[in-house]
Amino acid sequence: MELELRGITKRFPGVIANDDVNLTIKTGEVHALVGENGAGKSTLMNIMYGLHHADEGQIFIDGNPVTFETSGDAIAAGIGMVHQHFMLVPVFTVAENVVLGVEPTTGPFGKLNTAKANAQVEEISAKYGLHLDPEALIESLPVGIQQRVEILKVLFRDAEIVVFDEPTAVLTPQEIEEFFNIVESLKASGRGIVFITHKLTEALKVADRISVLRRGKTVGEADPAEIDEVGLAELMVGRPVQLVVDKAPPQPGEAILSVDQMHVVDPTGRTLVDHVSFDVHAGEIVGVAGVQGNGQTELVEALTGLRDVITGSIHLGGDDITHATPREVHSAGVAHIPEDRQRAGLVGDFSVAENMVLTRYHDDEFSTGIKMDWPKARTVAADLVEQYDVRTPSIQTPAGTLSGGNQQKVIVARELSRDLQLVIASQPTRGVDVGSIEYIHAQVVKARDEGAAVLVVSTELDEVMALSDRIIVMFRGRIVANLRRDETEHNDIGLYMAGAKEQPVKTETEKMA
């Protein structure tokens, strides 16, 4: 099967998302589609999948023109899509999600034939090495397994071409390797794979061909055997890109954040953060490494007032903030870049300007009593948009319509554009393109160099290694290592992350005693 997109143009108010784009996808190969946030990758795939309709251009299958009015038309034509944000029903089982819409039924009233659905899912799961339990509830499964369910949904509908939109954005390193094995299996079975990604190393590793979009246009096609990461980044961004974090040696000062024996549990009493102790000093970046689900999320929530601390203490600049509210923590000079920008960082229906002052609207700078000074807020927002290179048609544009990287820049701009003692950045570049990664990393380093203490939490080990001056590793809610970056290698951290190695951990204050 050969799928061709010819002369595709798609306009939205104030922006041309796709501008005369041509793309050919063939079965039996992996075709990577790369580009900055807002380059038009997802829009192009949504047109191919029938979710959007092109203003100009045509789709061809094996040389014959086709029209997809809905995604159902695309599915019927043999096209499947695994979205970046999974479309699963949490309270349904694996099998119920896979067969949803095409359920095998029994009896006069069309009751779901659960046994047949389970058997079908088991059969196709085994065929492609996905190893899924058809009776498992989605809400009980880790992210990597949920992604397999999405893949199985596509295969169940006999897709010949499968589109993956940022498929590794929320996966651990181990899950990424497993995903690549699945991609190879799909390719070997004769399916065509479209791999949308920001991660250039992954595109070079897995693709047979790479197409590059920039600001809605196709700017080139590359052979992974003939181009490296630096060349691909420059083609994608249109300028040389610094792929290595440029930072001077740290000049750590006094301890700004001191955490002592902090213990956090869930509503059932299950331990999430197990008596952790550590310090973060002014002028240093401490990275938190670990496989997703080992307490990093709950650690950040406790530090920012979003989750109760059962025992232990948190001190900021000498002040006890153990039981402070999120507003009190923020007002004390703590910036928080949350791990999920859509759920915890932005209000998508609010404008860029409104989101820029979302955590400060009550300050004297922007309000008098109950009255907002909107001219002032808009002026500040416009300045931040320019200063932090947020690409938006207007400060009145709803933030939810921006690309992922530009949404992240809105949050970074809002959080870092004030006097700070501490920066807590959780997954700061998740799902962000290489150009935006370069920029966000530079802002984090700048905050450190201006004297703030910085805590970076990331499941991207390369990011932790690149940014950090010191690294702590979490495993099953505990800190199992506290390491100097310049004395640490990837393999060592990997052993700590897997729980295969542990060191006695002391706080920096204890080490200096």
TAFENTA-V22539 format. One record per residue. N is the residue number from 1. RES is the residue in three letters. SS is DSSP state (H for helix, E for strand, C for the rest). OMEGA is omega in radians with two decimals (NA if undefined). NEAR is the number of other ideal C-beta (glycine too) atoms within 12 Angstrom. Layout:
# TAFENTA-V22539
n={N:N}
res={RES:RES}
ss={SS:SS}
omega={OMEGA:OMEGA}
near={NEAR:NEAR}
This chain:
# TAFENTA-V22539
n={1:2:3:4:5:6:7:8:9:10:11:12:13:14:15:16:17:18:19:20:21:22:23:24:25:26:27:28:29:30:31:32:33:34:35:36:37:38:39:40:41:42:43:44:45:46:47:48:49:50:51:52:53:54:55:56:57:58:59:60:61:62:63:64:65:66:67:68:69:70:71:72:73:74:75:76:77:78:79:80:81:82:83:84:85:86:87:88:89:90:91:92:93:94:95:96:97:98:99:100:101:102:103:104:105:106:107:108:109:110:111:112:113:114:115:116:117:118:119:120:121:122:123:124:125:126:127:128:129:130:131:132:133:134:135:136:137:138:139:140:141:142:143:144:145:146:147:148:149:150:151:152:153:154:155:156:157:158:159:160:161:162:163:164:165:166:167:168:169:170:171:172:173:174:175:176:177:178:179:180:181:182:183:184:185:186:187:188:189:190:191:192:193:194:195:196:197:198:199:200:201:202:203:204:205:206:207:208:209:210:211:212:213:214:215:216:217:218:219:220:221:222:223:224:225:226:227:228:229:230:231:232:233:234:235:236:237:238:239:240:241:242:243:244:245:246:247:248:249:250:251:252:253:254:255:256:257:258:259:260:261:262:263:264:265:266:267:268:269:270:271:272:273:274:275:276:277:278:279:280:281:282:283:284:285:286:287:288:289:290:291:292:293:294:295:296:297:298:299:300:301:302:303:304:305:306:307:308:309:310:311:312:313:314:315:316:317:318:319:320:321:322:323:324:325:326:327:328:329:330:331:332:333:334:335:336:337:338:339:340:341:342:343:344:345:346:347:348:349:350:351:352:353:354:355:356:357:358:359:360:361:362:363:364:365:366:367:368:369:370:371:372:373:374:375:376:377:378:379:380:381:382:383:384:385:386:387:388:389:390:391:392:393:394:395:396:397:398:399:400:401:402:403:404:405:406:407:408:409:410:411:412:413:414:415:416:417:418:419:420:421:422:423:424:425:426:427:428:429:430:431:432:433:434:435:436:437:438:439:440:441:442:443:444:445:446:447:448:449:450:451:452:453:454:455:456:457:458:459:460:461:462:463:464:465:466:467:468:469:470:471:472:473:474:475:476:477:478:479:480:481:482:483:484:485:486:487:488:489:490:491:492:493:494:495:496:497:498:499:500:501:502:503:504:505:506:507:508:509:510:511:512:513}
res={MET:GLU:LEU:GLU:LEU:ARG:GLY:ILE:THR:LYS:ARG:PHE:PRO:GLY:VAL:ILE:ALA:ASN:ASP:ASP:VAL:ASN:LEU:THR:ILE:LYS:THR:GLY:GLU:VAL:HIS:ALA:LEU:VAL:GLY:GLU:ASN:GLY:ALA:GLY:LYS:SER:THR:LEU:MET:ASN:ILE:MET:TYR:GLY:LEU:HIS:HIS:ALA:ASP:GLU:GLY:GLN:ILE:PHE:ILE:ASP:GLY:ASN:PRO:VAL:THR:PHE:GLU:THR:SER:GLY:ASP:ALA:ILE:ALA:ALA:GLY:ILE:GLY:MET:VAL:HIS:GLN:HIS:PHE:MET:LEU:VAL:PRO:VAL:PHE:THR:VAL:ALA:GLU:ASN:VAL:VAL:LEU:GLY:VAL:GLU:PRO:THR:THR:GLY:PRO:PHE:GLY:LYS:LEU:ASN:THR:ALA:LYS:ALA:ASN:ALA:GLN:VAL:GLU:GLU:ILE:SER:ALA:LYS:TYR:GLY:LEU:HIS:LEU:ASP:PRO:GLU:ALA:LEU:ILE:GLU:SER:LEU:PRO:VAL:GLY:ILE:GLN:GLN:ARG:VAL:GLU:ILE:LEU:LYS:VAL:LEU:PHE:ARG:ASP:ALA:GLU:ILE:VAL:VAL:PHE:ASP:GLU:PRO:THR:ALA:VAL:LEU:THR:PRO:GLN:GLU:ILE:GLU:GLU:PHE:PHE:ASN:ILE:VAL:GLU:SER:LEU:LYS:ALA:SER:GLY:ARG:GLY:ILE:VAL:PHE:ILE:THR:HIS:LYS:LEU:THR:GLU:ALA:LEU:LYS:VAL:ALA:ASP:ARG:ILE:SER:VAL:LEU:ARG:ARG:GLY:LYS:THR:VAL:GLY:GLU:ALA:ASP:PRO:ALA:GLU:ILE:ASP:GLU:VAL:GLY:LEU:ALA:GLU:LEU:MET:VAL:GLY:ARG:PRO:VAL:GLN:LEU:VAL:VAL:ASP:LYS:ALA:PRO:PRO:GLN:PRO:GLY:GLU:ALA:ILE:LEU:SER:VAL:ASP:GLN:MET:HIS:VAL:VAL:ASP:PRO:THR:GLY:ARG:THR:LEU:VAL:ASP:HIS:VAL:SER:PHE:ASP:VAL:HIS:ALA:GLY:GLU:ILE:VAL:GLY:VAL:ALA:GLY:VAL:GLN:GLY:ASN:GLY:GLN:THR:GLU:LEU:VAL:GLU:ALA:LEU:THR:GLY:LEU:ARG:ASP:VAL:ILE:THR:GLY:SER:ILE:HIS:LEU:GLY:GLY:ASP:ASP:ILE:THR:HIS:ALA:THR:PRO:ARG:GLU:VAL:HIS:SER:ALA:GLY:VAL:ALA:HIS:ILE:PRO:GLU:ASP:ARG:GLN:ARG:ALA:GLY:LEU:VAL:GLY:ASP:PHE:SER:VAL:ALA:GLU:ASN:MET:VAL:LEU:THR:ARG:TYR:HIS:ASP:ASP:GLU:PHE:SER:THR:GLY:ILE:LYS:MET:ASP:TRP:PRO:LYS:ALA:ARG:THR:VAL:ALA:ALA:ASP:LEU:VAL:GLU:GLN:TYR:ASP:VAL:ARG:THR:PRO:SER:ILE:GLN:THR:PRO:ALA:GLY:THR:LEU:SER:GLY:GLY:ASN:GLN:GLN:LYS:VAL:ILE:VAL:ALA:ARG:GLU:LEU:SER:ARG:ASP:LEU:GLN:LEU:VAL:ILE:ALA:SER:GLN:PRO:THR:ARG:GLY:VAL:ASP:VAL:GLY:SER:ILE:GLU:TYR:ILE:HIS:ALA:GLN:VAL:VAL:LYS:ALA:ARG:ASP:GLU:GLY:ALA:ALA:VAL:LEU:VAL:VAL:SER:THR:GLU:LEU:ASP:GLU:VAL:MET:ALA:LEU:SER:ASP:ARG:ILE:ILE:VAL:MET:PHE:ARG:GLY:ARG:ILE:VAL:ALA:ASN:LEU:ARG:ARG:ASP:GLU:THR:GLU:HIS:ASN:ASP:ILE:GLY:LEU:TYR:MET:ALA:GLY:ALA:LYS:GLU:GLN:PRO:VAL:LYS:THR:GLU:THR:GLU:LYS:MET:ALA}
ss={C:E:E:E:E:E:E:E:E:E:E:E:C:C:E:E:E:E:E:E:E:E:E:E:E:E:C:C:C:E:E:E:E:E:E:C:C:C:C:C:H:H:H:H:H:H:H:H:C:C:C:C:C:C:C:E:E:E:E:E:E:C:C:E:E:E:C:C:C:C:H:H:H:H:H:H:C:C:E:E:E:E:C:C:C:C:C:C:C:C:C:C:E:H:H:H:H:H:H:C:C:C:C:C:E:E:C:C:C:C:E:E:C:H:H:H:H:H:H:H:H:H:H:H:H:H:H:C:C:C:C:C:C:C:C:C:E:H:H:H:C:C:H:H:H:H:H:H:H:H:H:H:H:H:H:H:C:C:C:C:E:E:E:E:E:C:C:C:C:C:C:C:H:H:H:H:H:H:H:H:H:H:H:H:H:H:H:H:C:C:C:E:E:E:E:E:E:C:C:H:H:H:H:H:H:H:C:C:E:E:E:E:E:E:C:C:E:E:E:E:E:E:C:H:H:H:C:C:H:H:H:H:H:H:H:H:H:C:C:C:C:C:C:C:C:C:C:C:C:C:C:C:C:C:E:E:E:E:E:E:E:E:E:E:E:C:C:C:C:C:E:E:E:E:E:E:E:E:E:E:E:C:C:C:E:E:E:E:E:C:C:C:C:C:C:H:H:H:H:H:H:H:H:C:C:C:C:C:C:C:E:E:E:E:E:E:C:C:E:E:C:C:C:C:C:H:H:H:H:H:H:C:C:E:E:E:E:C:C:C:H:H:H:H:H:C:C:C:C:C:E:H:H:H:H:H:C:C:C:C:C:C:C:C:C:C:E:E:C:C:E:E:C:H:H:H:H:H:H:H:H:H:H:H:H:H:H:C:C:C:C:C:C:C:C:C:C:E:H:H:H:C:C:H:H:H:H:H:H:H:H:H:H:H:H:H:C:C:C:C:C:E:E:E:E:E:C:C:C:C:C:C:C:H:H:H:H:H:H:H:H:H:H:H:H:H:H:H:H:C:C:C:E:E:E:E:E:C:C:C:H:H:H:H:H:H:H:C:C:E:E:E:E:E:E:C:C:E:E:E:E:E:E:E:H:H:H:C:C:H:H:H:H:H:H:H:H:C:C:C:C:C:C:C:C:C:C:H:H:H:H:H:C}
omega={3.06:3.14:-3.10:2.98:-3.00:3.05:-3.05:3.06:3.12:-3.14:2.95:-3.13:3.07:-3.09:2.98:-3.05:3.08:-3.03:3.08:-3.07:3.03:-3.13:3.10:-3.11:-3.10:3.04:3.13:3.10:3.07:-3.12:3.13:3.09:-3.07:3.14:3.11:2.96:-3.13:3.14:3.10:-3.07:-3.08:3.10:3.13:3.14:3.09:3.04:3.13:-3.08:3.07:3.12:3.00:3.07:-3.12:3.02:3.08:3.09:-3.02:3.04:3.11:2.99:-3.09:3.07:-3.11:-3.14:3.12:3.09:3.11:3.09:-3.14:3.06:3.08:3.09:3.14:3.11:3.13:3.14:3.08:-3.14:3.10:-3.11:3.03:-3.02:3.12:3.08:-2.97:-3.13:-3.10:3.08:-2.99:-3.05:3.07:3.05:3.07:-3.10:-3.14:3.08:-3.08:-3.04:-3.07:-3.12:3.11:-3.00:2.92:-3.07:3.12:3.08:-3.06:-3.09:3.06:3.12:3.12:3.06:-3.03:-3.11:-3.14:3.12:3.12:-3.12:3.13:-3.13:3.11:-3.10:-3.08:3.08:3.12:-3.10:-3.08:3.07:-3.10:3.02:-3.13:3.03:-3.06:-3.08:-3.14:3.07:-3.12:-3.06:3.14:-3.02:3.04:-3.03:-3.10:3.12:3.07:3.11:3.09:3.10:3.09:3.11:-3.14:3.07:-3.12:-3.12:3.14:-3.13:3.02:3.11:3.05:3.06:-3.07:3.13:3.05:-3.12:-3.12:-2.97:-3.09:-3.03:-3.08:-3.10:3.03:3.10:3.13:3.13:3.11:3.12:3.10:3.11:3.11:3.09:3.10:3.12:3.12:3.11:3.12:3.11:-3.14:3.13:3.08:3.12:3.04:-3.08:2.95:-3.00:3.11:-3.07:2.96:-2.99:-3.00:3.11:3.13:3.10:-3.14:-3.10:-2.92:-2.96:2.94:3.06:3.12:3.01:-3.06:3.05:3.04:-3.14:3.03:-3.09:2.98:-3.10:3.09:3.03:-3.03:3.00:-3.10:3.14:-3.02:-3.13:3.09:-3.06:-3.12:3.14:3.14:3.11:-3.14:3.09:-3.08:-3.03:3.14:3.11:3.05:-3.10:3.09:-3.09:3.10:3.14:-3.12:-3.14:3.09:3.06:-3.09:3.04:-3.03:3.11:-3.11:3.10:3.11:3.10:3.08:3.14:-3.07:3.03:-3.11:-3.10:-3.09:3.13:3.04:-3.08:3.13:-3.12:3.13:-3.10:3.10:3.05:-2.89:3.02:-3.11:3.09:3.06:3.08:2.96:-3.05:2.98:3.07:3.06:3.05:3.05:3.11:3.07:3.13:3.10:3.04:-3.13:3.09:3.13:3.03:-3.10:-3.13:-3.10:3.05:-3.13:3.13:3.12:-3.12:-3.07:3.07:-3.09:-3.14:-3.10:3.00:-3.08:3.06:-3.11:-3.06:3.04:3.08:3.11:-3.11:3.14:-3.13:3.13:3.10:-3.04:-3.08:3.12:3.07:3.09:3.13:3.12:3.10:-3.13:-3.10:3.12:3.10:3.11:3.02:-3.13:3.00:-3.00:-3.06:3.14:-3.04:-3.08:-3.10:-2.99:-3.05:-3.03:2.86:-2.97:-3.12:3.09:3.13:3.04:3.14:-3.14:3.13:3.12:-3.14:-3.01:-3.11:-3.08:-3.06:-3.09:3.14:3.12:-3.13:-3.01:-3.08:3.01:-3.05:-3.14:-3.08:3.10:3.01:-3.06:3.05:3.10:-3.13:-3.13:3.11:3.11:3.14:3.14:3.11:-3.12:3.08:3.13:-3.07:-3.08:3.03:3.07:-3.10:-3.10:3.11:-3.07:3.04:3.08:3.12:3.06:-3.08:-3.12:3.13:3.13:3.04:-3.09:-3.13:3.12:2.99:-3.14:3.11:3.08:-3.13:3.13:3.13:-3.12:-3.01:-3.04:-3.04:3.10:3.11:-3.00:2.90:-2.98:3.02:3.04:-3.08:-3.10:-3.07:-2.96:-3.11:3.14:3.11:-3.07:-3.08:-2.99:3.11:3.12:3.08:3.12:-3.09:-3.10:3.09:3.13:3.14:3.10:3.12:3.11:3.11:3.08:-3.06:3.09:3.00:3.11:2.92:-3.06:3.04:-3.13:3.10:-3.10:3.01:3.07:-3.09:3.10:3.12:3.11:-3.12:-3.07:-3.02:-2.86:2.91:3.08:-3.06:2.96:-3.08:3.12:3.07:-3.14:3.03:-3.12:2.97:-3.07:3.09:3.04:-2.86:2.97:-3.09:-3.05:3.10:-2.98:3.08:3.14:-3.04:3.12:-3.13:3.11:3.11:3.09:-3.13:-3.11:-3.12:-3.12:-3.08:-3.14:3.09:2.98:-3.04:3.02:3.02:3.11:3.13:3.12:-3.14:-3.08:-3.10:NA}
near={26:23:41:27:42:26:23:36:28:31:23:22:13:15:24:24:34:41:27:26:41:25:40:29:39:24:28:21:30:39:43:43:43:45:46:38:45:38:43:41:47:36:37:40:46:31:40:50:39:26:27:28:26:30:20:19:27:26:39:25:30:19:14:14:17:25:19:31:17:17:28:17:20:34:29:21:30:31:40:37:38:40:29:31:23:32:23:31:21:18:11:28:28:40:36:30:37:42:30:25:17:20:23:24:16:14:9:6:7:10:14:24:18:22:17:20:31:26:19:30:38:25:20:32:31:18:20:28:22:34:25:37:23:34:23:28:21:33:19:17:28:23:33:32:33:35:38:41:43:40:44:43:40:39:35:35:30:21:36:32:45:48:47:44:36:39:45:38:40:30:35:30:30:22:27:31:18:26:38:29:21:41:38:24:26:39:28:18:22:19:35:36:46:49:44:48:46:44:38:37:26:34:44:28:25:35:38:28:31:41:40:39:42:31:26:28:27:33:27:24:25:30:19:28:12:13:25:19:25:20:22:38:36:25:32:43:35:20:15:15:27:21:26:20:30:16:26:14:15:27:17:26:21:23:30:39:46:32:42:25:24:39:31:35:23:19:10:7:10:16:21:32:40:27:25:43:33:44:36:47:33:31:31:41:45:47:46:52:44:40:33:33:25:33:37:41:35:36:40:43:30:38:49:39:26:28:29:23:33:24:21:27:27:45:31:36:27:15:21:19:33:28:19:27:17:24:20:20:35:33:24:30:29:42:40:38:43:34:36:24:40:24:15:24:36:35:26:23:14:27:30:41:35:30:43:46:36:31:33:30:29:20:21:14:17:27:17:14:9:8:14:21:21:21:13:23:32:23:19:31:37:24:19:32:33:19:21:33:26:38:31:35:24:21:30:23:32:25:38:24:29:36:40:41:39:38:43:49:47:50:46:42:41:41:42:39:31:27:18:35:35:46:48:49:49:41:35:48:43:39:36:36:41:39:39:40:41:33:34:46:39:29:40:46:34:27:40:41:25:23:25:40:43:47:47:48:45:43:37:40:33:28:34:43:29:32:41:41:38:39:43:45:42:40:33:25:28:33:39:34:34:37:33:23:29:13:14:27:16:20:14:25:37:26:21:35:36:24:19:15:17:21:20:13:29:18:29:30:20:17:17:12:7}
